[in-house]
Amino acid sequence: MALRTGDQYAEKLTKMQPNVYVGGRKITRDDELLQPAINTIKFTFAAATDPEFSEMACAKSHLTGETISRFTHVHRSIEDLMVKQEMTRVLCRKVGGCIQRCMAADALNGVGVVSKEIDDAKGTNYHDNFLKFLEYYQKNDVVGNAAQTDVKGDRSKRPHQQEDLDLYLRVVERKSDGIVVRGAKAHNTIAPYADELIVLPTRNLTKEEGDWAVAFAIPADTEGVKLICRVSAPRQRRELKAPFNTYGMADSMTVFDDVFVPWERVFMCGEWELGARLALLFANYHRHTYCGCKPAVTDIIMGATALLAEYNGVGNASHIREEISELMVIAELVFAAGIAASVKGKATSSGIYEPDFLYSNTGRYLAGKNIYHEYDIMAATAGGLPATIPPEDDFLNPEISEYLHKYIMRKPDVSSEKVHRLFRFVSDFSCSAFGGVNQYAGVHGGGSPIMEKIGIRANYDLEARKDMVKYLAGITD
């Protein structure tokens, strides 16, 4: 079995060259700041051997026949797409949000499809490079990062029109044994504690922009790579330990300062015509994944709202029941869009299945447009206490703790500890620094709602709908 343990993953991180920067200082990957984020990834390794999750968290490699993590798998069927979505929802519920390894899995699938399409059109050998990389990735149960979003500079100008041409990552030199790239990628969740960076173009490109049409994979500690990071996690607990507070995440602005990439790790170089195809295909896979993870977040908001209402003694209030029903509808509509995207998925020339673009984008759009509304429902039920609850230390101070336990009480049959735990969780989940980051990510992660709307409009057959009405109305052109 090509499966690592969480401890083996963490041990590997300690052997990587230090190129992670947090708060103005360079840190090693075993720094305590990264530990909550690393705990999240360690959970994915534990899930692969846990009987509760292993059936969905593992797959069989089509390259070696070995049992592998589904996070290193490429989708070979409609069933693969559906199991991936189900797994994402289930695992995200357990860590209280993003499971983080999905992004690289989505990048793998996109690169696998497009590298074959480039070979078919151009006679290149990128897909062979990809298959060799994929076999290495699966055998070593690699943790990857998808580095796609360029910093973009002046948004009114194309890559080749920027005053500083490095504002979109580009090839600055081609050698006999590889290429040299320069630029930066932003919003790179998991990068500071990933083994590999999988780099993709971010947009459509023109014939003047072959240098920006590049995709490759390199170890995250490659010389010239600098990971400048923001780390966030729920507030740490002293005594009131809870699973949610053991997890976290970190993102980086990933700088490529004349980084060498050997040819065998290159999956696109100069094929500008297919830059948009790869950019949008990764987005499609990732938005399909969101149709699993975002319903998990709604599940948590829904459960918290219902429990808040119950503890407050208003569980049967009609307006709260109506709002919880609305959360149910949002969660299941988004999830249903992912199922539809899976069922209507199609095989590509690589043998990898691609989810239906319309439905994955529709699901992600609904999720992004509703995220703040969902938090609003929870906040309305909770009242102001999550924002003003005294620190845990006050509850542990014998001089004042009895007052806090007395006055935090709601219904007499619900203990003060349960009420305290619930409101502290809601505070950490929604109105902490970590909660704020996740709310913003709920809008923009995997693409902002405007991007889904643009994609839907571009791929929707509106003319056919107009023709239907012309027929029904007896209009002839």
Sequence and secondary structure as in RCSB ss.txt:
>XXXX:A:sequence
MALRTGDQYAEKLTKMQPNVYVGGRKITRDDELLQPAINTIKFTFAAATDPEFSEMACAKSHLTGETISRFTHVH
RSIEDLMVKQEMTRVLCRKVGGCIQRCMAADALNGVGVVSKEIDDAKGTNYHDNFLKFLEYYQKNDVVGNAAQTD
VKGDRSKRPHQQEDLDLYLRVVERKSDGIVVRGAKAHNTIAPYADELIVLPTRNLTKEEGDWAVAFAIPADTEGV
KLICRVSAPRQRRELKAPFNTYGMADSMTVFDDVFVPWERVFMCGEWELGARLALLFANYHRHTYCGCKPAVTDI
IMGATALLAEYNGVGNASHIREEISELMVIAELVFAAGIAASVKGKATSSGIYEPDFLYSNTGRYLAGKNIYHEY
DIMAATAGGLPATIPPEDDFLNPEISEYLHKYIMRKPDVSSEKVHRLFRFVSDFSCSAFGGVNQYAGVHGGGSPI
MEKIGIRANYDLEARKDMVKYLAGITD
>XXXX:A:secstr
 B   HHHHHHHHHTS   EEETTEEE TT GGGHHHHHHHHHHHHHHH TTTHHHHEEE TTT  EEEGGG   
 SHHHHHHHHHHHHHHHHHHTS  STHHHHHHHHHHHHHHHHHHHHH   HHHHHHHHHHHHHHTT  EEEE  B
  SSTTS GGGSSSGGGS EEEEE SSEEEEEEEE   TTGGG SEEEE   S   GGGGGG EEEEEETT TTE
EEEEEEE     SSS  GGGG  EEEEEEEEEEEEEEGGGEEEES GGGHHHHHHHHHHHHHHHHHHHHHHHHHH
HHHHHHHHHHHHT TT HHHHHHHHHHHHHHHHHHHHHHHHHHT EE TTS EE  HHHHHHHHHHHHHHHHHHH
HHHHHHH SHHHH   HHHHH TTTHHHHHHHT  STTS HHHHHHHHHHHHHHHSSHHHHHHHHHHHHTTS HH
HHHHHHHHHS HHHHHHHHHHHHT   
